[in-house]
Amino acid sequence: MSLLVDSHCHLDFPSLREDMDGVMARAAAAGIGTMVTICTRVDRFAEILAIAERFDNVFCSVGLHPHDAAEEPDLSTARLVELAAHDKVIGIGETGLDFHYDHSPRALQAALFRRHIAAARQTGLPLIVHSRAADDEMIAILRDEAAKGPFPGVLHCFSSGPALARAALALNFYISFSGIITFKKADEVRAVAAETPLDRILVETDAPYLAPVPHRGKDNEPAFVANTAARLSELRGVSDAEMATMTSANFFRLFAKAKANANANAKDMTERASCG
């Protein structure tokens, strides 16, 4: 069976953390092989890292969500680079711009976003980008920063228009789709999913948010990424197995540190078995 990757979830959030064993068991039963639990506050990074260290198939990121920019305005690129050195940290973020809620000043969001980009450039780890109601500003910053030097990245939980998707793809970014593509009124997002190159697509839950059909109204969890992947399969006219294979290959291509870590674990297990 081809295993799926939930490339973006929040296992530290209460509804998932309090039923961690159940969440992990249901993910395994649904064919989810790897998960990334995402950091949204650097001052809580230790909690996220502890979850990733508990499970061989869980990785994490380090970053500050734009909602919380005002809570840690002095976060530096150097601090992000320092924390990203841990074996389990495979990405920088989530970071970006959210002009829908404006929980933090826009100028501060942009400044911190650029610090994260610098960290991604220095470490070579993918930038995990949140963008809402800020397409033009996001395009401008990504293009401006790319001119200073390339950096890998992914637009997570894509909910924007085609212009942002095309601009990001032109910069060699990946695009990650969530349960939103199963929502009745998400025709524009489905249109983007239908035209995104298959070798640039990732899938995610953003759990505990945005549970896909048929789980609407429930807390989302990694097992439900299978529903998102199945909807993508329908849109692209491929089998569920092919979609799992492609999206997982895409994930490990982008998040190369996760692949290296997984390969090291597999080698270690093989050596232990041979010694036994």
N, C-alpha and C positions, 0 to 999 in steps of 0.2 A: 504494500500500500504506500502511495506517495504521501508523505507527511507535510502538513501545512505549517506555516509560520504566522503567528500573531505578532506582527512587527511593531505594535504599539498598544500597550495596555498599562493600567495603573494598579498593580497588585497590592500596593500599599494603602489603597483606599479602603475604608472600613468594611464595606459589603463583601469585598474579595479577601481582605486580610483575615477576617474573622471566620472564614470557611475555606482556608487555604488548601487543606487536604482534599476537600470536596471539589474545589475549583480545579486543582491539578488532575484529579482522577477523571473528571468529566472532560477535560481537555484531552487527556490521553485517549479516552474512549472515542472521542470525535476525530482522532487522527491529527491532533495538533502536536507537532514535534518540538517546536522551539517558540519561546516567548521573549519579548523585550519589555521589561517594566520601566516606565519612563519617569525621569526625575523632573519635577516642576518647581522645586524649591531646593536650592543648594544647601540651605541650613537644615534640610531633612535628608540629605544625600545618604547618610549612614543607614537610615531605615530602608531605603531602596536597595542599597548595596547588600544589606543583610539578607534580603529576600533572594537576590540573585546568587549569593554565595550558598544559600541553602539548597538550591536545585541546579543540577548539572545543565539542564536545558533552558535555564532562564538567564538572560543577560540584562544589562541596564544601561542607562545613559546618565549624563550629568548636565544639568542646565536649569535655567530659570524661565518659567512661563511668562509671557508678556503681561498677563493679568497681575502678576506679583512683582513686576519690575520695581515698583515703589517700595517694596519690602526689603529689597537687597540692592539698592542703587549703586553701591560701591563694588559689586562683584566684578572681578578682573579677569581678563583673558588668562593671566598667569595662574590664577586659582583653578580655572576650568581645566587648563592643561595639566596641572598637578594632579587633580582628582581623576582625570581621564587615563592616567598611567596604569590604573588597576586592571588586571586581566579581564575582569568581568564587564568593564565599561567599554561599550562598542560604538557609542555615538555621542554627539554634542547636542543638547537640547532636552526638552523641547523649548524652542525659542521662536521669536518672530514678532508679528504685529497683529493686534486685535483692536480694531477701531469700531467694532460693534458695541462692545460694552464699555470701552475706555476706562477700565479699572485702574490703569496707570497712565501718566502723561504720555502722549504720543512721542514726544521728542526723546523721553527716557527709554521708551520701548525700542525706538530705533537705535539709540546709542548702545544699549545692551545687546541688541541683535547683532550689531557690527562686532562687538567683543566676542560673541559666540562664533561668528564667522571666522574671526582671526584664530580662535582656538581650533576650529575645524581645519583651517589651512595649516596650522602648525603641527597638529597631531596626525592629519590625514584621515581622521574619523569623520563619518558622514554627519552633516548638519541635519537635524530633525526640525522641520519648519512648520509652525502654526501660522496660518494666515486667514484672517476673517475681516471682511469689509475693508480691505486695504490692498486690493489687487494692484493698482497703479503704483502705489508706494513700494510694495513688495518687489515688483518688477524693476523699479528704478534702483533699489538697494542691491538686489542680486546682480544686476548688470554692472553697477558701479564697483562692487566688491570683486566680481569675477575679473574685471579689468586689472585688478591688483595682483591676481594670481588665482589659479583654479582651486576649487574645493568641492568635495562630493556632497551630495545632499538628497533629501526626499521631502516633498510636500506631503505632510501627513494629513489623514482624514480629509481628503480633498472635497471642498464644497464651493469652490470659486468658479469663475468663468473660463472659457477656452483660452483667452489671451494669456492668463497667468500660466496655464498648463503648457502652452506652446513656448512661452518664454523660458520656463524652467527646463523643459526638454531640450531646448537649444543650448542650455548650459550643462547638459549631460546629467540633469537631475532625474530622479525616479518619482513616481506618483503613487501614493498609497490610498486605496479606497476602503471605506468603512461600510457599516450597515446602512449608511445614507443611500447607497445605490439601490436598496430594496424599498425605499420609501415611495409612496404613491406620487408625490409631487416633485421628485428629484430627476426630472427629465434632462435638465441641463448637465447634471453630474454624470448621468448615464451616457449622455452624448460624448462627454470627454472620455469616459472609460471605453467607449466603443472605438475611439480613434487613437488612444494612447498605444504606442508600440508595445507588443506583448513582452518584449525584453526589458521594459521599464516599469512594469506594474508590480506593486506589492499589495498585500491585504492586511487588514488590521481590525481590531474591535474598538479601540479607544475605551475599552471597558474601565469603569462600569457604565459608561454613557453609550447612547445611540444603539441600543439593541436592535438587531435587524429583524425584519419579518421572518419567521412567525413569532418572534419573542418580544415584540413591541410591548412596552409597559413593564417589562421586567428589568432588573439590573443586568447589564451586559456582562459577559465573561468570555475568556479566550475560546472556549468550546464553540461559541457562536460564530467565530470567523469562518467556519465551514459554510454557513448560510450566505455570507458575503461572497465567498469564493464561488459557490454554486451559481449565484446570480451573475457573476462575471462570466462564468462558463457559458451561460445562456446567451449573454450579450455578444460574446465573441465566437460562438459556434464551435467550442471545443469541449472535450469531456472534462468531468471533474478531476480525473486523474491527471490529465494534461495541464490543467490550470494549477493544480497543486505542485506539479513538477516545475512548471515555469516560474511561478511566483516564489517558490522556495529557492530555486537557482538564482533568481534575481536578488533575493534577500542576501544570500551568502556571497554573491558577487559584490554587492554594495557594502555590506557589513563584513568585510574580509577578516576582521579581528575575531568575529564570532566563529567563522569557519576554522581559523587557525586554532582557536581554543577548543572547538569540538574535535578537531583532528588530534590534538594533543591528548585529550581525554580518552579518545578511542585507542590511541597508541598505548597509553598507560594501562588501560583495561586489558588489552591484548598481552602486554608484557607480564602483567600480574597473573593472567590465566596460564601463560606458558610456564611461569615459575611454579605455579601450583601443581 
